[in-house]
């Protein structure tokens, strides 16, 4: 829950790079994290700020994952 809270604060501030870094560093760049976020979103009232943030974050899921993979590829290329 702490990671989700941090990620949503970063999302609200538009800090996409820090989101991928946080998820990579914590080991939560996984489908289970996004399923958890979806479950939390489904429990919130439709007009709540938190639900809107969560839904926006979840809409960007594929982009976040692809950006993380691109960063990993660049790092791998650099180290080789």
C-alpha positions as CSV (number, residue, x, y, z in Angstrom):
1,X,0.0,0.0,0.0
2,X,2.9,2.4,0.7
3,X,4.3,1.9,-2.7
4,X,0.9,2.5,-4.3
5,X,0.5,5.7,-2.3
6,X,4.0,6.9,-3.3
7,X,3.3,6.1,-7.0
8,X,0.0,8.0,-6.9
9,X,1.7,11.1,-5.5
10,X,4.2,10.9,-8.3
11,X,1.5,10.4,-10.8
12,X,-0.3,13.4,-9.6
13,X,2.9,15.5,-10.0
14,X,3.5,14.1,-13.5
15,X,6.8,12.4,-12.5
16,X,6.6,9.4,-14.7
17,X,10.3,8.5,-14.6
18,X,10.2,8.4,-10.8
19,X,7.2,6.0,-11.0
20,X,9.1,3.5,-13.1
21,X,12.1,3.9,-10.9
22,X,10.1,3.3,-7.7
23,X,8.4,0.2,-9.1
24,X,11.6,-1.2,-10.3
25,X,13.5,-0.5,-7.1
26,X,10.8,-2.0,-4.9
27,X,10.3,-5.0,-7.1
28,X,6.6,-4.1,-7.7
29,X,6.7,-3.6,-11.5
30,X,4.5,-6.7,-11.7
31,X,1.0,-7.5,-12.8
32,X,0.0,-8.2,-9.2
33,X,0.7,-4.6,-8.3
34,X,-1.6,-3.3,-11.0
35,X,-4.3,-5.8,-10.0
36,X,-4.0,-4.6,-6.4
37,X,-4.4,-1.0,-7.6
38,X,-7.4,-2.0,-9.7
39,X,-9.0,-3.7,-6.7
40,X,-8.5,-0.6,-4.5
41,X,-10.0,1.6,-7.3
42,X,-13.1,-0.6,-7.4
43,X,-13.7,0.0,-3.7
44,X,-13.6,3.8,-3.9
45,X,-16.6,6.1,-4.8
46,X,-16.6,7.2,-8.4
47,X,-16.2,10.9,-7.5
48,X,-13.3,10.5,-5.2
49,X,-9.9,12.1,-6.0
50,X,-8.1,8.9,-5.1
51,X,-10.2,6.9,-7.6
52,X,-9.5,9.4,-10.4
53,X,-5.8,9.2,-9.7
54,X,-5.8,5.4,-9.6
55,X,-7.8,5.2,-12.8
56,X,-5.5,7.6,-14.5
57,X,-2.5,5.6,-13.3
58,X,-4.0,2.3,-14.4
59,X,-4.8,3.8,-17.9
60,X,-1.0,4.5,-18.2
61,X,0.0,0.9,-17.1
62,X,1.2,-0.3,-20.5
63,X,3.2,2.9,-21.1
64,X,4.8,2.6,-17.6
65,X,5.8,-1.0,-18.3
66,X,7.2,-0.3,-21.8
67,X,9.2,2.7,-20.4
68,X,10.7,0.4,-17.7
69,X,11.6,-2.2,-20.3
70,X,13.2,0.4,-22.5
71,X,15.3,1.7,-19.5
72,X,16.4,-1.9,-18.7
73,X,17.4,-2.4,-22.4
74,X,19.5,0.8,-22.4
75,X,21.2,-0.2,-19.1
76,X,21.9,-3.7,-20.5
77,X,23.4,-2.2,-23.7
78,X,25.5,0.2,-21.6
79,X,26.9,-2.6,-19.4
80,X,27.8,-4.8,-22.4
